[in-house]
Amino acid sequence: MLHKTIGRILKVGVLLSTWGLIATVLLQIFCRFTPVETPSWTEEASRIFFIYATSFGAGLAMKNNYYVHLDMFYSRFPEKVQLILAKIIPMVVLFLFIVMAFYSLKFVLLGIPEKSPSMGFNMGVAFFSMFILSASISYYLWKKIQRNYKNSKV
């Protein structure tokens, strides 16, 4: 149940962020070809929407195994080394993203007193995207490690 809920939240986040990005860019394009002046906030809003779309999508990419793999190097190792690497690499990456999640929360707290230049919201909102990215990748990496461990027992 939790697994499906996290996936749905990430999908909705990607969709809303992408549609927000499209809307702000279309507004910028429309204003460039008309006498209407482009609002100053659209550049910053499109940047924030892009960052959030990437952050929400990162966990989904990990879930569906869409990241690039260096199979050219990996396939040159003996099978035993490949099996060891298949277990070690996800654990190392998980550790790094857990560290990132921890420190991204500190970064969010540092950003709370700051205000964005053109939109005026607190920058903790923008920095929270790093936590979403690292937490969602960590969650799906943990699930992958569990699957790998369960499958190796058989």
DSSP file (Angstrom, degrees, kcal/mol; ACC not computed):
  #  RESIDUE AA STRUCTURE BP1 BP2  ACC     N-H-->O    O-->H-N    N-H-->O    O-->H-N    TCO  KAPPA ALPHA  PHI   PSI    X-CA   Y-CA   Z-CA
    1    1 A M     >        0   0    0      0, 0.0     4,-2.2     0, 0.0     5,-0.2   0.000 360.0 360.0 360.0 -48.7    0.0    0.0    0.0
    2    2 A L  H  >  +     0   0    0      1,-0.2     4,-2.7     2,-0.2     5,-0.2   0.893 360.0  56.2 -62.3 -39.6    2.8    2.4    1.0
    3    3 A H  H  > S+     0   0    0      1,-0.2     4,-2.0     2,-0.2    -1,-0.2   0.918 109.8  44.0 -59.0 -46.4    4.7    1.4   -2.1
    4    4 A K  H  > S+     0   0    0      2,-0.2     4,-2.5     1,-0.2    -1,-0.2   0.887 112.4  53.2 -67.3 -38.7    1.8    2.3   -4.4
    5    5 A T  H  X S+     0   0    0     -4,-2.2     4,-2.6     2,-0.2    -2,-0.2   0.919 109.2  48.1 -63.9 -44.0    1.1    5.6   -2.6
    6    6 A I  H  X S+     0   0    0     -4,-2.7     4,-2.4     1,-0.2    -1,-0.2   0.925 112.3  49.8 -62.4 -44.0    4.7    6.7   -2.9
    7    7 A G  H  X S+     0   0    0     -4,-2.0     4,-2.3    -5,-0.2    -2,-0.2   0.900 111.7  48.2 -60.6 -41.7    4.7    5.9   -6.6
    8    8 A R  H  X S+     0   0    0     -4,-2.5     4,-2.9     2,-0.2     5,-0.3   0.914 110.2  51.2 -66.7 -42.4    1.4    7.8   -7.2
    9    9 A I  H  X S+     0   0    0     -4,-2.6     4,-2.5     1,-0.2    -2,-0.2   0.924 112.1  47.4 -59.9 -44.1    2.7   10.8   -5.3
   10   10 A L  H  X S+     0   0    0     -4,-2.4     4,-2.5     2,-0.2    -1,-0.2   0.905 112.5  49.2 -64.7 -41.1    5.8   10.9   -7.4
   11   11 A K  H  X S+     0   0    0     -4,-2.3     4,-2.6     2,-0.2    -2,-0.2   0.932 112.8  46.5 -64.0 -45.3    3.8   10.4  -10.7
   12   12 A V  H  X S+     0   0    0     -4,-2.9     4,-3.0     1,-0.2     5,-0.3   0.903 112.0  52.5 -63.2 -40.3    1.4   13.3   -9.7
   13   13 A G  H  X S+     0   0    0     -4,-2.5     4,-2.4    -5,-0.3     5,-0.2   0.911 110.1  47.5 -61.2 -43.0    4.4   15.4   -8.8
   14   14 A V  H  X S+     0   0    0     -4,-2.5     4,-2.6     2,-0.2     5,-0.2   0.939 114.3  47.0 -62.3 -46.7    6.0   14.8  -12.1
   15   15 A L  H  X S+     0   0    0     -4,-2.6     4,-2.7     2,-0.2     5,-0.2   0.940 114.7  44.6 -62.8 -48.3    2.8   15.6  -14.0
   16   16 A L  H  X S+     0   0    0     -4,-3.0     4,-2.3     1,-0.2    -1,-0.2   0.914 115.7  47.6 -64.3 -42.0    2.0   18.8  -12.1
   17   17 A S  H  X S+     0   0    0     -4,-2.4     4,-2.4    -5,-0.3    -1,-0.2   0.912 113.6  47.6 -64.7 -42.0    5.6   20.0  -12.3
   18   18 A T  H  X S+     0   0    0     -4,-2.6     4,-2.7    -5,-0.2    -2,-0.2   0.923 112.9  47.6 -66.3 -44.0    5.8   19.3  -16.0
   19   19 A W  H  X S+     0   0    0     -4,-2.7     4,-2.5    -5,-0.2    -1,-0.2   0.879 111.8  51.2 -65.1 -36.4    2.5   20.9  -16.7
   20   20 A G  H  X S+     0   0    0     -4,-2.3     4,-2.4    -5,-0.2     5,-0.2   0.911 110.7  48.9 -63.7 -42.1    3.6   23.9  -14.7
   21   21 A L  H  X S+     0   0    0     -4,-2.4     4,-2.3     2,-0.2     5,-0.2   0.933 112.2  47.8 -62.1 -46.4    6.8   24.1  -16.6
   22   22 A I  H  X S+     0   0    0     -4,-2.7     4,-2.6     1,-0.2    -2,-0.2   0.917 112.1  50.2 -61.0 -43.8    4.9   23.9  -19.9
   23   23 A A  H  X S+     0   0    0     -4,-2.5     4,-2.1     1,-0.2    -2,-0.2   0.919 112.4  45.4 -63.7 -44.4    2.5   26.6  -18.9
   24   24 A T  H  X S+     0   0    0     -4,-2.4     4,-2.1     2,-0.2    -1,-0.2   0.891 114.3  48.4 -69.4 -37.2    5.1   29.1  -17.7
   25   25 A V  H  X S+     0   0    0     -4,-2.3     4,-2.6    -5,-0.2    -2,-0.2   0.915 111.1  50.6 -68.0 -41.3    7.2   28.5  -20.9
   26   26 A L  H  X S+     0   0    0     -4,-2.6     4,-2.9    -5,-0.2    -2,-0.2   0.892 109.3  52.0 -61.8 -37.9    4.2   29.0  -23.1
   27   27 A L  H  X S+     0   0    0     -4,-2.1     4,-2.4     2,-0.2    -1,-0.2   0.910 109.9  49.2 -63.3 -41.7    3.4   32.2  -21.2
   28   28 A Q  H  X S+     0   0    0     -4,-2.1     4,-1.5     2,-0.2    -2,-0.2   0.926 113.2  46.4 -62.3 -44.4    6.9   33.4  -21.9
   29   29 A I  H  X S+     0   0    0     -4,-2.6     4,-1.2     2,-0.2     3,-0.2   0.929 112.0  50.7 -64.0 -45.6    6.7   32.5  -25.6
   30   30 A F  H >< S+     0   0    0     -4,-2.9     3,-0.6     1,-0.2     4,-0.3   0.921 110.4  49.6 -58.0 -45.4    3.2   34.2  -25.9
   31   31 A C  H >< S+     0   0    0     -4,-2.4     3,-0.7     1,-0.2    -1,-0.2   0.794 104.7  58.2 -68.2 -27.5    4.5   37.4  -24.3
   32   32 A R  H 3< S+     0   0    0     -4,-1.5    -1,-0.2     1,-0.2    -2,-0.2   0.804 109.6  43.8 -71.6 -27.9    7.5   37.6  -26.5
   33   33 A F  T << S+     0   0    0     -4,-1.2    -1,-0.2    -3,-0.6    -2,-0.2   0.297 113.8  55.5-101.1   9.3    5.4   37.6  -29.7
   34   34 A T  S <  S-     0   0    0     -3,-0.7     0, 0.0     2,-0.3     0, 0.0  -0.853  93.0-106.4-130.5 168.1    2.8   40.1  -28.3
   35   35 A P  S    S+     0   0    0      0, 0.0     2,-0.2     0, 0.0    -4,-0.1   0.591  87.0 110.5 -71.7  -7.1    3.1   43.6  -26.9
   36   36 A V  S    S-     0   0    0     -6,-0.2    -2,-0.3     1,-0.1     2,-0.2  -0.503  74.7-121.4 -70.6 132.5    2.4   42.1  -23.4
   37   37 A E        -     0   0    0     -2,-0.2    -5,-0.1     1,-0.1    -1,-0.1  -0.546  26.8-110.8 -76.9 138.1    5.4   42.3  -21.2
   38   38 A T        -     0   0    0     -2,-0.2    -1,-0.1    -7,-0.1   -10,-0.1  -0.500  36.0-113.3 -68.1 127.8    6.7   38.9  -19.9
   39   39 A P    >   -     0   0    0      0, 0.0     3,-1.2     0, 0.0     4,-0.4  -0.364  18.4-130.8 -61.9 141.7    6.1   38.7  -16.1
   40   40 A S  T >> S+     0   0    0      1,-0.2     4,-0.6     2,-0.1     3,-0.5   0.753 101.6  62.1 -67.5 -24.1    9.4   38.6  -14.2
   41   41 A W  H 3> S+     0   0    0      1,-0.2     4,-2.6    77,-0.2    -1,-0.2   0.653  82.5  79.9 -78.1 -14.7    8.4   35.6  -12.2
   42   42 A T  H <> S+     0   0    0     -3,-1.2     4,-2.5     1,-0.2     5,-0.2   0.857  89.4  52.6 -66.3 -34.7    8.0   33.2  -15.2
   43   43 A E  H <> S+     0   0    0     -3,-0.5     4,-1.7    -4,-0.4    -1,-0.2   0.941 114.5  41.6 -65.6 -45.7   11.8   32.5  -15.5
   44   44 A E  H  X S+     0   0    0     -4,-0.6     4,-2.3     2,-0.2    -2,-0.2   0.891 114.5  52.1 -68.6 -39.0   12.1   31.6  -11.8
   45   45 A A  H  X S+     0   0    0     -4,-2.6     4,-2.8     1,-0.2     5,-0.2   0.918 109.1  49.4 -64.1 -43.1    8.9   29.6  -11.8
   46   46 A S  H  X S+     0   0    0     -4,-2.5     4,-2.2     1,-0.2    -1,-0.2   0.881 110.6  51.2 -64.7 -36.0    9.9   27.6  -14.9
   47   47 A R  H  X S+     0   0    0     -4,-1.7     4,-2.4    -5,-0.2    -2,-0.2   0.929 111.9  46.2 -64.5 -44.8   13.3   26.8  -13.2
   48   48 A I  H  X S+     0   0    0     -4,-2.3     4,-2.6     2,-0.2     5,-0.2   0.918 112.3  50.6 -64.8 -43.9   11.5   25.6  -10.0
   49   49 A F  H  X S+     0   0    0     -4,-2.8     4,-2.5     1,-0.2    -1,-0.2   0.904 111.3  49.2 -60.8 -40.6    9.0   23.5  -12.0
   50   50 A F  H  X S+     0   0    0     -4,-2.2     4,-2.2     2,-0.2    -2,-0.2   0.927 111.0  49.2 -64.2 -45.0   11.9   21.9  -13.9
   51   51 A I  H  X S+     0   0    0     -4,-2.4     4,-2.3     1,-0.2    -2,-0.2   0.917 113.7  46.1 -61.1 -43.9   13.8   21.1  -10.8
   52   52 A Y  H  X S+     0   0    0     -4,-2.6     4,-2.8     2,-0.2     5,-0.3   0.881 109.3  54.1 -69.2 -37.5   10.8   19.6   -9.1
   53   53 A A  H  X S+     0   0    0     -4,-2.5     4,-1.9    -5,-0.2    -1,-0.2   0.917 112.1  45.6 -60.6 -41.6    9.9   17.5  -12.3
   54   54 A T  H  X S+     0   0    0     -4,-2.2     4,-1.5     2,-0.2    -2,-0.2   0.903 112.7  50.7 -66.3 -41.8   13.4   16.1  -12.2
   55   55 A S  H  X S+     0   0    0     -4,-2.3     4,-0.8     1,-0.2    -2,-0.2   0.922 113.7  43.2 -64.3 -45.6   13.3   15.5   -8.4
   56   56 A F  H  X S+     0   0    0     -4,-2.8     4,-0.9     1,-0.2     3,-0.3   0.869 115.0  51.1 -67.2 -35.8   10.0   13.6   -8.6
   57   57 A G  H  X S+     0   0    0     -4,-1.9     4,-2.3    -5,-0.3    -1,-0.2   0.735  94.9  71.4 -75.0 -22.2   11.1   11.7  -11.7
   58   58 A A  H  X S+     0   0    0     -4,-1.5     4,-1.8     1,-0.2    -1,-0.2   0.913  99.5  45.8 -63.0 -43.7   14.4   10.5  -10.2
   59   59 A G  H  X S+     0   0    0     -4,-0.8     4,-2.5    -3,-0.3    -1,-0.2   0.897 112.3  51.0 -65.5 -40.2   12.7    8.1   -7.8
   60   60 A L  H  X S+     0   0    0     -4,-0.9     4,-2.3     1,-0.2    -2,-0.2   0.868 107.6  53.6 -65.5 -35.6   10.5    6.8  -10.6
   61   61 A A  H  <>S+     0   0    0     -4,-2.3     5,-2.9     2,-0.2     6,-0.5   0.893 110.6  46.8 -64.8 -38.8   13.6    6.3  -12.8
   62   62 A M  H ><5S+     0   0    0     -4,-1.8     3,-0.8     3,-0.2    -2,-0.2   0.909 110.9  52.6 -68.3 -40.6   15.2    4.2  -10.0
   63   63 A K  H 3<5S+     0   0    0     -4,-2.5    -2,-0.2     1,-0.2    -1,-0.2   0.913 116.9  37.5 -59.4 -44.2   12.0    2.2   -9.5
   64   64 A N  T 3<5S-     0   0    0     -4,-2.3    -1,-0.2    -5,-0.1    -2,-0.2   0.326 110.7-118.5 -95.2   6.8   11.8    1.3  -13.2
   65   65 A N  T < 5 +     0   0    0     -3,-0.8    -3,-0.2    -4,-0.4    -4,-0.1   0.908  63.2 145.7  60.3  46.1   15.5    0.9  -13.7
   66   66 A Y      < +     0   0    0     -5,-2.9    -4,-0.2    -6,-0.1    -1,-0.1   0.391  30.6 111.5 -95.6   2.0   15.8    3.7  -16.3
   67   67 A Y  S    S-     0   0    0     -6,-0.5     2,-0.2     1,-0.1     0, 0.0  -0.409  78.6 -96.2 -76.5 155.9   19.3    4.9  -15.2
   68   68 A V        -     0   0    0     -2,-0.1     2,-0.4     2,-0.0    -1,-0.1  -0.479  38.4-157.9 -71.6 136.2   22.2    4.4  -17.5
   69   69 A H        -     0   0    0     -2,-0.2     2,-1.3    -3,-0.1     3,-0.2  -0.913  19.6-133.0-114.7 144.7   24.4    1.3  -16.8
   70   70 A L    >>  +     0   0    0     -2,-0.4     4,-2.3     1,-0.2     3,-0.8  -0.526  42.1 158.4 -93.2  67.2   28.0    0.9  -17.9
   71   71 A D  H 3>  +     0   0    0     -2,-1.3     4,-2.8     1,-0.2     5,-0.2   0.767  63.4  69.0 -63.6 -26.7   27.4   -2.6  -19.2
   72   72 A M  H 34 S+     0   0    0     -3,-0.2     4,-0.3     1,-0.2    -1,-0.2   0.911 111.7  30.9 -60.4 -41.8   30.5   -2.4  -21.4
   73   73 A F  H X4 S+     0   0    0     -3,-0.8     3,-0.9     2,-0.2     4,-0.5   0.888 119.4  53.9 -80.5 -42.7   32.8   -2.4  -18.3
   74   74 A Y  H >< S+     0   0    0     -4,-2.3     3,-1.3     1,-0.3    -2,-0.2   0.885 104.4  54.3 -60.6 -42.4   30.5   -4.5  -16.1
   75   75 A S  T 3< S+     0   0    0     -4,-2.8    -1,-0.3     1,-0.3    -2,-0.2   0.672  98.2  65.0 -70.6 -16.1   30.2   -7.3  -18.7
   76   76 A R  T <  S+     0   0    0     -3,-0.9    -1,-0.3    -4,-0.3    -2,-0.2   0.658  86.5  88.5 -80.2 -15.5   34.1   -7.6  -18.9
   77   77 A F  S <  S-     0   0    0     -3,-1.3     5,-0.0    -4,-0.5    -3,-0.0  -0.465  92.5 -95.2 -78.9 154.4   34.3   -8.8  -15.3
   78   78 A P     >  -     0   0    0      0, 0.0     4,-2.3     0, 0.0     3,-0.3  -0.275  39.0-107.4 -62.3 157.8   34.0  -12.4  -14.3
   79   79 A E  H  > S+     0   0    0      1,-0.2     4,-2.1     2,-0.2     5,-0.2   0.852 119.0  54.7 -59.0 -37.2   30.5  -13.6  -13.3
   80   80 A K  H  > S+     0   0    0      1,-0.2     4,-1.9     2,-0.2    -1,-0.2   0.909 109.2  47.2 -64.0 -41.9   31.5  -13.9   -9.7
   81   81 A V  H  > S+     0   0    0     -3,-0.3     4,-2.9     1,-0.2    -2,-0.2   0.883 109.3  55.1 -66.8 -38.7   32.7  -10.3   -9.6
   82   82 A Q  H  X S+     0   0    0     -4,-2.3     4,-2.4     1,-0.2    -2,-0.2   0.905 107.5  49.4 -60.4 -42.1   29.5   -9.2  -11.4
   83   83 A L  H  X S+     0   0    0     -4,-2.1     4,-0.8     2,-0.2    -1,-0.2   0.899 112.4  47.6 -64.5 -40.7   27.4  -10.8   -8.7
   84   84 A I  H >X S+     0   0    0     -4,-1.9     4,-2.5     1,-0.2     3,-0.8   0.931 113.1  47.8 -65.5 -45.7   29.4   -9.1   -5.9
   85   85 A L  H 3X S+     0   0    0     -4,-2.9     4,-2.4     1,-0.2    -2,-0.2   0.874 104.7  60.3 -62.8 -37.4   29.2   -5.7   -7.7
   86   86 A A  H 3< S+     0   0    0     -4,-2.4    -1,-0.2    -5,-0.2    -2,-0.2   0.757 113.9  37.5 -63.3 -23.4   25.4   -6.2   -8.2
   87   87 A K  H <X S+     0   0    0     -4,-0.8     4,-0.8    -3,-0.8    -2,-0.2   0.816 119.9  44.3 -93.6 -37.3   25.1   -6.4   -4.4
   88   88 A I  H  X S+     0   0    0     -4,-2.5     4,-2.3     2,-0.2     3,-0.3   0.928 105.3  58.0 -76.7 -45.9   27.7   -3.8   -3.3
   89   89 A I  H  X S+     0   0    0     -4,-2.4     4,-2.6     1,-0.2     5,-0.3   0.909 105.4  48.7 -57.9 -48.7   27.0   -0.9   -5.7
   90   90 A P  H  > S+     0   0    0      0, 0.0     4,-2.4     0, 0.0    -1,-0.2   0.877 111.9  51.0 -60.1 -34.1   23.3   -0.4   -4.7
   91   91 A M  H  X S+     0   0    0     -4,-0.8     4,-2.3    -3,-0.3    -2,-0.2   0.902 111.4  46.7 -68.5 -40.1   24.3   -0.4   -1.0
   92   92 A V  H  X S+     0   0    0     -4,-2.3     4,-2.2     2,-0.2    -1,-0.2   0.928 114.4  47.1 -65.8 -44.8   27.0    2.2   -1.6
   93   93 A V  H  X S+     0   0    0     -4,-2.6     4,-2.3    -5,-0.2    -2,-0.2   0.901 110.9  52.7 -64.3 -40.5   24.6    4.4   -3.6
   94   94 A L  H  X S+     0   0    0     -4,-2.4     4,-2.3    -5,-0.3     5,-0.2   0.933 108.3  50.7 -59.3 -46.5   21.9    3.9   -1.0
   95   95 A F  H  X S+     0   0    0     -4,-2.3     4,-2.2     1,-0.2    -2,-0.2   0.929 110.5  49.2 -57.0 -46.1   24.3    5.1    1.7
   96   96 A L  H  X S+     0   0    0     -4,-2.2     4,-2.2     1,-0.2    -1,-0.2   0.888 112.2  47.3 -63.4 -39.5   25.3    8.2   -0.4
   97   97 A F  H  X S+     0   0    0     -4,-2.3     4,-2.4     2,-0.2    -1,-0.2   0.809 109.2  53.7 -75.1 -27.8   21.6    9.1   -1.0
   98   98 A I  H  X S+     0   0    0     -4,-2.3     4,-2.3     2,-0.2    -2,-0.2   0.915 110.1  48.1 -66.9 -42.2   20.7    8.7    2.7
   99   99 A V  H  X S+     0   0    0     -4,-2.2     4,-2.4    -5,-0.2     5,-0.2   0.922 112.0  49.9 -61.2 -43.6   23.5   11.1    3.5
  100  100 A M  H  X S+     0   0    0     -4,-2.2     4,-2.3     1,-0.2    -2,-0.2   0.906 109.2  51.3 -62.1 -41.7   22.2   13.4    0.9
  101  101 A A  H  X S+     0   0    0     -4,-2.4     4,-1.4     2,-0.2    -1,-0.2   0.920 110.5  49.6 -61.5 -43.4   18.7   13.2    2.3
  102  102 A F  H  X S+     0   0    0     -4,-2.3     4,-1.1     1,-0.2     3,-0.3   0.947 116.2  40.4 -60.6 -50.4   19.9   14.0    5.8
  103  103 A Y  H  X S+     0   0    0     -4,-2.4     4,-2.0     1,-0.2    -1,-0.2   0.758 106.9  63.2 -74.9 -23.6   21.9   17.0    4.7
  104  104 A S  H  X S+     0   0    0     -4,-2.3     4,-2.3    -5,-0.2    -1,-0.2   0.854 100.1  54.7 -68.4 -31.4   19.3   18.2    2.3
  105  105 A L  H  X S+     0   0    0     -4,-1.4     4,-2.0    -3,-0.3    -1,-0.2   0.892 107.7  49.4 -66.2 -37.8   16.9   18.7    5.3
  106  106 A K  H  X S+     0   0    0     -4,-1.1     4,-1.9     1,-0.2    -2,-0.2   0.894 110.0  51.7 -63.8 -38.4   19.6   20.9    6.9
  107  107 A F  H  X S+     0   0    0     -4,-2.0     4,-1.6     2,-0.2    -2,-0.2   0.884 106.5  53.5 -65.6 -39.1   19.8   22.8    3.6
  108  108 A V  H  X S+     0   0    0     -4,-2.3     4,-0.9     1,-0.2     3,-0.2   0.930 108.3  50.2 -60.2 -45.6   16.0   23.3    3.6
  109  109 A L  H >< S+     0   0    0     -4,-2.0     3,-0.5     1,-0.2    -1,-0.2   0.871 109.1  51.5 -62.5 -37.0   16.2   24.8    7.1
  110  110 A L  H 3< S+     0   0    0     -4,-1.9     4,-0.3     1,-0.2    -1,-0.2   0.825 108.9  52.6 -66.7 -30.1   19.0   27.1    6.0
  111  111 A G  H >< S+     0   0    0     -4,-1.6    12,-0.9    -3,-0.2    13,-0.8   0.614  85.3  85.7 -82.6 -12.3   16.8   28.3    3.1
  112  112 A I  T << S+     0   0    0     -4,-0.9    -1,-0.2    -3,-0.5    -2,-0.1   0.903  90.4  46.1 -59.9 -43.8   13.7   29.1    5.1
  113  113 A P  T 3  S+     0   0    0      0, 0.0    -1,-0.2     0, 0.0     2,-0.2   0.756  98.8  88.4 -71.8 -19.4   14.9   32.7    6.0
  114  114 A E    <   -     0   0    0     -3,-0.5     9,-1.8    -4,-0.3     2,-0.4  -0.481  67.1-149.3 -77.0 147.6   15.9   33.4    2.3
  115  115 A K  B     -A  122   0A   0      7,-0.2     7,-0.2    -2,-0.2     6,-0.1  -0.927  21.6-111.0-115.3 142.6   13.3   34.7   -0.1
  116  116 A S     >  -     0   0    0      5,-2.8     4,-1.0    -2,-0.4   -72,-0.0  -0.455  30.2-123.3 -69.6 145.8   13.3   34.0   -3.8
  117  117 A P  T  4 S+     0   0    0      0, 0.0    -1,-0.1     0, 0.0   -76,-0.1   0.902  97.9  17.1 -61.0 -47.6   14.2   37.1   -5.8
  118  118 A S  T  4 S+     0   0    0    -78,-0.1   -77,-0.2   -77,-0.1   -78,-0.1   0.745 131.7  38.8-103.0 -23.6   11.1   37.5   -8.1
  119  119 A M  T  4 S-     0   0    0      2,-0.1    -1,-0.1   -79,-0.1   -78,-0.1   0.719  88.1-140.9-101.2 -23.8    8.4   35.3   -6.6
  120  120 A G     <  +     0   0    0     -4,-1.0     2,-0.1     1,-0.3     3,-0.1   0.497  52.6 132.2  81.9   3.4    9.1   36.0   -2.9
  121  121 A F        -     0   0    0      1,-0.1    -5,-2.8    -6,-0.1    -1,-0.3  -0.479  68.2 -88.4 -84.0 163.0    8.5   32.5   -1.4
  122  122 A N  B >   -A  115   0A   0     -7,-0.2     3,-1.6     1,-0.1     4,-0.5  -0.458  29.4-130.2 -74.5 144.3   11.0   31.1    1.0
  123  123 A M  T 3> S+     0   0    0     -9,-1.8     4,-2.5   -12,-0.9   -11,-0.2   0.602  98.1  81.1 -72.9 -11.4   13.8   29.2   -0.6
  124  124 A G  H 3> S+     0   0    0    -13,-0.8     4,-1.4   -10,-0.3    -1,-0.3   0.837  88.6  58.5 -58.4 -31.6   13.3   26.2    1.6
  125  125 A V  H <4 S+     0   0    0     -3,-1.6     4,-0.4     2,-0.2    -1,-0.2   0.922 108.3  43.3 -63.6 -45.1   10.5   25.3   -0.8
  126  126 A A  H >4 S+     0   0    0     -4,-0.5     3,-1.1     1,-0.2     4,-0.2   0.901 114.0  50.4 -67.6 -40.9   13.0   25.2   -3.7
  127  127 A F  H >X S+     0   0    0     -4,-2.5     3,-1.6     1,-0.2     4,-0.6   0.723  92.6  75.9 -72.1 -20.9   15.6   23.3   -1.7
  128  128 A F  H 3X S+     0   0    0     -4,-1.4     4,-2.1     1,-0.3     3,-0.4   0.732  79.1  74.7 -62.8 -21.0   13.1   20.7   -0.6
  129  129 A S  H <> S+     0   0    0     -3,-1.1     4,-2.4    -4,-0.4    -1,-0.3   0.835  89.3  57.8 -60.5 -31.9   13.3   19.2   -4.1
  130  130 A M  H <> S+     0   0    0     -3,-1.6     4,-2.5    -4,-0.2    -1,-0.2   0.875 105.7  49.1 -66.9 -36.1   16.7   17.8   -3.1
  131  131 A F  H  X S+     0   0    0     -4,-0.6     4,-3.0    -3,-0.4     5,-0.3   0.920 110.1  50.8 -67.7 -42.6   15.1   15.9   -0.2
  132  132 A I  H  X S+     0   0    0     -4,-2.1     4,-2.4     2,-0.2     5,-0.3   0.939 112.8  47.2 -58.6 -46.8   12.4   14.5   -2.5
  133  133 A L  H  X S+     0   0    0     -4,-2.4     4,-2.2     1,-0.2     5,-0.2   0.954 117.5  40.1 -59.6 -53.1   15.0   13.3   -5.0
  134  134 A S  H  X S+     0   0    0     -4,-2.5     4,-2.2     1,-0.2    -2,-0.2   0.875 116.8  48.7 -70.2 -36.9   17.3   11.7   -2.4
  135  135 A A  H  X S+     0   0    0     -4,-3.0     4,-2.5    -5,-0.2    -1,-0.2   0.913 113.2  46.6 -69.3 -41.9   14.5   10.2   -0.3
  136  136 A S  H  X S+     0   0    0     -4,-2.4     4,-2.2    -5,-0.3     5,-0.2   0.906 114.3  47.1 -69.4 -40.1   12.7    8.7   -3.3
  137  137 A I  H  X S+     0   0    0     -4,-2.2     4,-2.4    -5,-0.3     5,-0.2   0.920 112.7  50.7 -64.3 -42.0   15.9    7.2   -4.8
  138  138 A S  H  X S+     0   0    0     -4,-2.2     4,-2.5    -5,-0.2    -2,-0.2   0.914 109.5  50.9 -60.9 -43.2   16.8    5.8   -1.3
  139  139 A Y  H  X S+     0   0    0     -4,-2.5     4,-2.0     1,-0.2    -2,-0.2   0.947 114.2  41.9 -60.5 -50.0   13.4    4.2   -1.0
  140  140 A Y  H  X S+     0   0    0     -4,-2.2     4,-2.0     1,-0.2    -1,-0.2   0.813 113.1  53.6 -72.4 -28.7   13.5    2.5   -4.4
  141  141 A L  H  X S+     0   0    0     -4,-2.4     4,-2.7    -5,-0.2    -1,-0.2   0.910 107.6  51.5 -67.0 -41.4   17.1    1.5   -3.9
  142  142 A W  H  X S+     0   0    0     -4,-2.5     4,-2.4     1,-0.2    -2,-0.2   0.917 110.2  49.0 -60.1 -43.1   16.2   -0.1   -0.6
  143  143 A K  H  X S+     0   0    0     -4,-2.0     4,-2.3     2,-0.2    -1,-0.2   0.899 111.1  50.3 -62.9 -39.9   13.4   -2.0   -2.3
  144  144 A K  H  X S+     0   0    0     -4,-2.0     4,-2.8     2,-0.2    -2,-0.2   0.910 109.8  49.9 -64.7 -42.7   15.9   -3.1   -5.0
  145  145 A I  H  X S+     0   0    0     -4,-2.7     4,-2.4     2,-0.2    -2,-0.2   0.909 110.2  50.9 -62.8 -41.8   18.4   -4.3   -2.4
  146  146 A Q  H  X S+     0   0    0     -4,-2.4     4,-2.6     2,-0.2    -2,-0.2   0.926 111.8  47.3 -60.8 -44.7   15.6   -6.3   -0.6
  147  147 A R  H  X S+     0   0    0     -4,-2.3     4,-2.8     1,-0.2     5,-0.2   0.928 112.3  49.4 -62.4 -45.5   14.6   -7.9   -3.9
  148  148 A N  H  X S+     0   0    0     -4,-2.8     4,-1.7     1,-0.2    -1,-0.2   0.898 113.0  46.8 -60.8 -40.8   18.2   -8.8   -4.8
  149  149 A Y  H  X S+     0   0    0     -4,-2.4     4,-0.9     2,-0.2    -1,-0.2   0.916 113.8  47.7 -68.3 -42.9   18.8  -10.3   -1.4
  150  150 A K  H >X S+     0   0    0     -4,-2.6     4,-0.5     1,-0.2     3,-0.5   0.907 113.1  48.2 -64.3 -42.0   15.6  -12.3   -1.5
  151  151 A N  H >< S+     0   0    0     -4,-2.8     3,-0.6     1,-0.2    -1,-0.2   0.796 106.4  56.8 -70.8 -28.7   16.3  -13.6   -5.0
  152  152 A S  H 3< S+     0   0    0     -4,-1.7    -1,-0.2    -5,-0.2    -2,-0.2   0.717  97.8  63.1 -76.2 -18.5   19.9  -14.6   -4.1
  153  153 A K  H <<        0   0    0     -4,-0.9    -1,-0.2    -3,-0.5    -2,-0.2   0.752 360.0 360.0 -73.9 -23.6   18.6  -16.8   -1.3
  154  154 A V    <<        0   0    0     -3,-0.6    -1,-0.2    -4,-0.5    -2,-0.1   0.471 360.0 360.0 -75.6 360.0   16.8  -19.0   -3.8
